[in-house]
Amino acid sequence: MHDAVAALIGQDRPVDLPVWRSFWDRLHDGGLQRGETVALLASLSTRMPDRVTLTALLDSLAERRPAGRPGDLGAAVNIVGTGGGPGTFNISTAAALVAAAMGVRVVKTGSRAYTGRLGSVDLLERLGVPLVSSYEETHDFLERHGIAFAGAFVYPAELALLSRSVLPLDVRKLGRFVNALGPLLADMPVAAQLTGVADARLTNGLRQATAHVARGSGRSVWLCVNDVGADELLGFVPNRVYAYEGAAEDEFVLDPARLGLCSGSLEELRPRGDAVTFFREVLSGRGAPAAAETVCLNAAALAVAGRLTGDWRAALDAARDALCGGRALDLLTRLRAGVSAHV
């Protein structure tokens, strides 16, 4: 049994960087014994690893990234959740479109669903919005539209190898840890990122991982959690935000009531009927007030995290104008049509 697997099962020692390097080499070479990757994923998903193991895992994947990463993306931001939580419509994708319609440059990463609802990739596929498949395409979409939705190329190749190695078992059942860590693994050098955490039990481990990534990349990363268990900011309950920028750390509560947002409930965020139709209704400004306010709060957070403004109320007003004024829906239409247009 490989040392990484034995250490994770036994929980008697950390997995350091050389051991992770050896594991990935064996995975690429096909030298692992049958079931070792299943055991590794099951162990990671059963218990959050210790700090040394977690940071070594992140470093081992970072150093395997291929050459040819992009340069300056013009202070672009990303919004992506860990997945899981209550079955709401895709808030982060709507917020990305609203933020872009406000003038915020957005590069959104995401994945297919790990629960019963649509993931961002599933939704975009049904909407007819293309994913970019290279850094060159990312730059092109940003220049033309102010937004790009990144495909699987931003994730380490090792994740795909792990998924294939556990077949015919369902990686969605085994990969809870990988899915939760996924937002921090995407290789897209944005200036800021907003990531919601659905499972509060993962918060401490993800905070350690986020602090490590922020120090290494210099970008600002906000982790947000709430008592409802949604992996986005919600517009009707207090949200705790852990903000990391380089070596600096901050923590604050974002209370929608103090910003004058309306009350609401999760039921207003659950798609009624067809999920795509519901999404378009929200993006057109015709959805439930709580849905619109939640989208606008997340869009405003992207503007603040990306340092386009420090005024939350002004950012919320700009988001509402982009949503209710039709600019967010117009942007979606242009993306679907492939029309070259600046936001």
Sequence and secondary structure as in RCSB ss.txt:
>XXXX:A:sequence
MHDAVAALIGQDRPVDLPVWRSFWDRLHDGGLQRGETVALLASLSTRMPDRVTLTALLDSLAERRPAGRPGDLGA
AVNIVGTGGGPGTFNISTAAALVAAAMGVRVVKTGSRAYTGRLGSVDLLERLGVPLVSSYEETHDFLERHGIAFA
GAFVYPAELALLSRSVLPLDVRKLGRFVNALGPLLADMPVAAQLTGVADARLTNGLRQATAHVARGSGRSVWLCV
NDVGADELLGFVPNRVYAYEGAAEDEFVLDPARLGLCSGSLEELRPRGDAVTFFREVLSGRGAPAAAETVCLNAA
ALAVAGRLTGDWRAALDAARDALCGGRALDLLTRLRAGVSAHV
>XXXX:A:secstr
  HHHHHHHHTSS   HHHHHHHHHHHHHT S TTHHHHHHHHHHHS   HHHHHHHHHHHHTT  S      SS
 EEE   S SS    HHHHHHHHHHHHT  EEE   S SSSS  HHHHHHHHT   B SHHHHHHHHHHHSEEEB
 GGGS HHHHHHHHHTTTS HHHH HHHHHHHHHH     SEEEEE S GGGHHHHHHHHHHHHHHH  EEEEEE
 TT  SS  SSS EEEEEEETTEEEEEEE GGGGT     GGGGS  S HHHHHHHHHTT S HHHHHHHHHHHH
HHHHHTTS S HHHHHHHHHHHHHTTHHHHHHHHHHHT     
